[in-house]
Amino acid sequence: MPATERLKREQQFHDAQAAERAATFVADPARYRFHDAEYLDHQRWVRPAIERLGPLSGKNVLDWGCGHGMAAVVFARRGARVTACDLSTGYLCEAQERAAANNVRVRCIRADAERLPLASGSFDAVWGHAILHHLDLDRAAAELRRVLRPEGIAILCDPWDGNPLLRWARRWLPYSRHRHTADEKPLSSFHVERLRRQFGTVRIALFPVHPSIPIARYVVLELRP
């Protein structure tokens, strides 16, 4: 399928999500402000995944597919020089408003994650939360490695495709279909092997989404050139 069609569907889906969120901020703009723990602890893998990035003060950090921009704000509070990119104009507007409301500086750019308008070797660290499974993995991995410095690190968190029942639910249940795009594909060991073609180091850690649903998991990927 042509990449332009896929990207158009992804943009429309996420712009619609962002529009729903924007309506809630009109009524209560104070909701843009938050404490770091509200982001770090909202899902069980986020805090340990971010700690893998190490100290960020003075470093160039890319929030790759920034969405609502909370991670970008956390990184800026830790002293990083942050660039946040997203395909969705609506989500970029939210990220900009959130940075302003929390008194931090974040450079926000609209960009296709597979074709970043950024110089090679620009970043010490890249963070991506729930983005890689929306992308063409080979193109995205090559672009990710291109913008990373030789000693850089990328930490990516994505849903893990480890159970056929969940695969069926994502495809057929109405509630699940509303929450997912038509083109996204949870990661698997097959994708990890593809990433190893681009990166010298690929480490993974699996986290259950909830203790009562151990078969539903997220994977944290640590990538180094």
C-alpha positions as CSV (number, residue, x, y, z in Angstrom):
1,M,0.0,0.0,0.0
2,P,1.3,3.5,-0.8
3,A,3.0,5.2,2.2
4,T,1.1,8.4,1.5
5,E,-2.3,6.6,2.0
6,R,-1.1,5.1,5.3
7,L,0.3,8.4,6.6
8,K,-3.0,10.2,5.7
9,R,-5.0,7.7,7.6
10,E,-2.7,7.9,10.6
11,Q,-2.8,11.7,10.6
12,Q,-6.6,11.8,10.4
13,F,-7.0,9.3,13.2
14,H,-4.6,11.1,15.6
15,D,-5.9,14.6,14.7
16,A,-9.4,13.3,15.6
17,Q,-8.1,12.1,18.9
18,A,-6.4,15.4,19.6
19,A,-9.6,17.3,18.7
20,E,-11.5,15.3,21.3
21,R,-8.8,16.1,23.9
22,A,-8.6,19.8,23.0
23,A,-12.3,20.3,23.9
24,T,-11.5,19.3,27.5
25,F,-8.7,21.8,27.8
26,V,-10.9,24.7,26.7
27,A,-13.1,24.2,29.8
28,D,-10.0,23.7,32.1
29,P,-6.7,25.1,30.7
30,A,-5.1,24.3,34.0
31,R,-5.1,20.6,33.0
32,Y,-2.0,21.4,30.8
33,R,0.0,21.7,34.0
34,F,1.2,18.5,35.6
35,H,3.8,17.0,38.0
36,D,6.4,14.6,36.5
37,A,5.0,11.7,38.4
38,E,1.7,12.0,36.6
39,Y,3.5,11.0,33.4
40,L,6.2,8.7,34.8
41,D,3.8,6.5,36.8
42,H,0.7,6.5,34.5
43,Q,1.9,3.2,33.0
44,R,4.1,0.8,34.8
45,W,6.9,0.7,32.1
46,V,7.3,4.5,31.6
47,R,9.5,5.4,34.6
48,P,11.9,2.4,34.3
49,A,12.1,3.1,30.5
50,I,12.9,6.7,30.9
51,E,15.6,6.0,33.5
52,R,17.4,3.9,30.8
53,L,18.1,7.2,29.0
54,G,20.4,8.3,31.8
55,P,21.1,11.9,32.8
56,L,19.7,14.3,30.3
57,S,21.0,17.7,31.4
58,G,22.6,19.5,28.5
59,K,21.7,16.7,26.0
60,N,19.8,17.0,22.7
61,V,16.7,14.8,23.1
62,L,14.1,13.9,20.4
63,D,10.6,13.0,21.5
64,W,9.8,11.0,18.4
65,G,6.0,11.0,17.9
66,C,5.4,13.3,20.9
67,G,1.6,13.1,21.1
68,H,0.4,15.2,24.0
69,G,3.9,16.3,24.9
70,M,4.2,15.2,28.5
71,A,7.4,13.3,28.0
72,A,8.9,16.4,26.2
73,V,8.1,18.5,29.3
74,V,9.6,15.9,31.6
75,F,12.8,15.9,29.6
76,A,13.0,19.7,29.5
77,R,12.6,19.9,33.2
78,R,15.6,17.5,33.5
79,G,17.7,20.1,31.6
80,A,17.5,18.6,28.1
81,R,17.3,20.5,24.8
82,V,14.1,19.0,23.5
83,T,12.8,18.6,20.0
84,A,9.3,17.1,19.8
85,C,7.9,15.9,16.5
86,D,4.6,14.5,15.4
87,L,2.6,13.9,12.3
88,S,-0.6,15.3,13.9
89,T,-1.0,19.0,13.9
90,G,-3.6,18.7,16.7
91,Y,-1.3,16.9,19.0
92,L,1.6,19.3,18.2
93,C,-0.7,22.2,19.3
94,E,-1.4,20.4,22.6
95,A,2.4,19.7,23.1
96,Q,3.1,23.4,22.5
97,E,0.4,24.5,24.9
98,R,1.6,22.1,27.5
99,A,5.2,23.2,27.3
100,A,4.1,26.9,27.7
101,A,1.9,26.0,30.6
102,N,4.7,24.3,32.4
103,N,7.3,27.0,31.7
104,V,9.7,25.0,29.6
105,R,11.1,25.3,26.1
106,V,10.4,22.6,23.6
107,R,10.9,22.9,19.9
108,C,7.9,21.4,18.2
109,I,7.9,20.4,14.5
110,R,5.4,18.6,12.3
111,A,7.2,15.7,10.7
112,D,6.8,12.2,9.2
113,A,8.7,10.0,11.6
114,E,10.1,8.0,8.7
115,R,11.5,11.2,7.0
116,L,12.6,13.6,9.6
117,P,13.7,17.1,8.6
118,L,16.6,16.9,11.0
119,A,20.3,16.7,10.5
120,S,22.1,13.4,10.8
121,G,23.7,12.8,14.2
122,S,21.6,15.5,15.9
123,F,20.6,13.7,19.1
124,D,22.1,12.1,22.1
125,A,18.9,10.4,23.0
126,V,15.5,9.5,21.3
127,W,12.3,8.7,23.2
128,G,9.4,7.0,21.4
129,H,6.2,5.9,23.2
130,A,3.7,3.9,21.2
131,I,5.0,5.1,17.8
132,L,7.1,2.4,16.2
133,H,4.2,0.0,15.7
134,H,2.5,2.7,13.5
135,L,5.5,2.9,11.1
136,D,7.2,1.1,8.4
137,L,9.8,-0.6,10.6
138,D,12.7,-0.7,8.2
139,R,12.4,3.0,7.1
140,A,11.8,4.1,10.6
141,A,14.7,2.2,12.1
142,A,17.1,3.6,9.4
143,E,15.9,7.2,10.1
144,L,16.2,6.7,13.8
145,R,19.8,5.5,13.5
146,R,20.6,8.4,11.1
147,V,19.6,11.1,13.6
148,L,21.3,9.5,16.6
149,R,24.9,10.3,17.4
150,P,27.3,7.3,17.4
151,E,27.2,7.1,21.2
152,G,23.5,7.8,21.4
153,I,20.6,5.8,22.7
154,A,17.0,5.3,21.7
155,I,14.3,4.0,24.1
156,L,11.0,2.9,22.5
157,C,7.9,1.5,24.2
158,D,5.4,-0.3,22.1
159,P,2.6,-3.0,22.5
160,W,3.9,-6.5,22.2
161,D,2.2,-9.1,19.9
162,G,2.5,-12.1,22.1
163,N,-1.0,-13.6,22.2
164,P,-3.3,-14.6,19.3
165,L,-6.4,-13.8,21.5
166,L,-5.3,-10.2,21.8
167,R,-4.5,-10.1,18.2
168,W,-8.1,-11.1,17.4
169,A,-9.5,-8.6,19.8
170,R,-7.6,-5.7,18.4
171,R,-8.9,-6.5,14.9
172,W,-12.5,-7.4,15.6
173,L,-13.9,-5.9,18.8
174,P,-15.6,-2.5,18.2
175,Y,-14.0,-0.8,21.3
176,S,-10.6,-2.0,20.4
177,R,-10.9,-0.9,16.8
178,H,-11.9,2.6,18.0
179,R,-8.6,2.8,19.9
180,H,-6.3,1.6,17.2
181,T,-5.5,2.5,13.6
182,A,-6.1,0.2,10.7
183,D,-2.4,-0.1,9.8
184,E,-0.7,-0.4,13.1
185,K,1.0,-3.7,14.0
186,P,2.2,-4.6,17.5
187,L,5.8,-5.7,17.7
188,S,7.1,-9.2,17.8
189,S,10.4,-11.1,17.9
190,F,10.3,-10.8,14.1
191,H,10.5,-7.0,14.4
192,V,13.2,-7.2,17.0
193,E,15.4,-9.2,14.5
194,R,14.7,-6.6,11.9
195,L,15.9,-3.8,14.3
196,R,19.1,-5.8,14.8
197,R,20.0,-5.2,11.2
198,Q,20.2,-1.4,11.9
199,F,21.5,-1.3,15.5
200,G,24.6,-2.8,17.2
201,T,22.7,-3.2,20.5
202,V,19.0,-4.2,20.9
203,R,17.8,-5.0,24.4
204,I,14.2,-5.7,25.3
205,A,12.2,-5.8,28.5
206,L,8.5,-6.9,28.7
207,F,6.0,-5.4,31.1
208,P,2.5,-6.6,31.7
209,V,-0.1,-3.9,31.0
210,H,-1.9,-4.8,34.2
211,P,-1.3,-7.6,36.8
212,S,-4.7,-9.1,36.1
213,I,-4.0,-9.4,32.4
214,P,-0.5,-10.9,32.2
215,I,-0.9,-11.8,28.5
216,A,-1.2,-8.2,27.5
217,R,2.3,-6.7,27.5
218,Y,4.4,-3.7,26.4
219,V,7.9,-4.0,25.2
220,V,10.7,-1.5,26.1
221,L,13.4,-1.5,23.5
222,E,16.9,-0.1,24.1
223,L,18.7,0.6,20.9
224,R,22.3,1.8,20.4
225,P,24.1,2.3,17.0
